[in-house]
Amino acid sequence: MKKSVRLYIDGTVQGVFFRAFVKQNAERLNVKGFIRNLEDGRIEVFLEGDLEPMKKMIELCKKGPKHSIIRKVEEKPERFQDLKSFKVLHI
């Protein structure tokens, strides 16, 4: 079963390789989507893939890499888009 979700992450995630951490784990788990910084300082992560890898990926995003401090994660279900890769986007 496929699942898509959008996460909005608030916390100390700048300068701790958060985007690289998410991209590396998404590729390892075969989860597709993107990550980008938002103008308000949050991180937006769009994820899609099989149910079990998605659960693992969401938990990794809630924890973050060493030295990150995640204060809040807002999770919204999304329509599956069948993306082909995981990308780091720049605004």
N, C-alpha and C positions, 0 to 999 in steps of 0.2 A: 504494500500500500504506500502511495506517495503522499507527501505532506509538504506544505509550504508555510513559512512563517516569517514575519517581519519583527525584528527586535529593535527597540530603542534603548540604548545603554547609557546610563549616566554614572559618572564617577571619574576617578583619576586614571585615565587611560592614555593620556598623551605622554610620549617619551618612554614608554615601557614595551614598545614593539607589539602593541595590542593587535593592530591590523595584520601584521605578519604572522602572529600567533594564530589568529582566526583563519587566515588563508591556508597556512600549513596544515592545520587540523581538518579543515574542510576538504582539502585535497586528499589527505590520508584516509578520511572516512567516505570519500566519494560523494560529498555534498556539494551542490552547485549554488551559485548566487553571487552576492557582492557585499562589500563593506565600504562604508564611506563616513567621513566626518561631516557632521551637520554644522551649520553656522551658529547654532545655539550651544555648541560644545559637546553635544551628545554624539554617539556613534550609532549609525543605522546599519543593521545587518539583515539582509534578505537571504534566507536559506531554503533550499528545497532538496528533497531526496527521499530515500526509503525511511520508514518509520523509526527503526532502531538507531541507525546512524544519526538521524535528526535529533533524537532524544539526547544522545551523547554530545552532539554539537551544541545544542541549547545549553546543556549543563556546563560545557567548557566556556561558553560565552558568559555565563553567569559568574563563573569563577575568575576567568582571565588569567593572564600570565603572571609570573612572579612580579611583585612590586605594583601591580594594578590594584585599585580599590574600587570595587563595583558597589555603588550605592543603590541603584534602582535599575531594573530591567522590565520594560513594558513589552509584552508579547501579544502580537495580533495575528490571527490566522489569515492566510492569503490564498488567492487562486493559484493553482499550479501552472507554471509557465514553461516547463521543460527546458530550462537553461542548460547550456552545454559545458560551462566552466564556472570557476569561482574567480572573481576579479576584485581588485582593490581600485575603487573609483576615487577620483580627485575632483573636488568642486572648484 
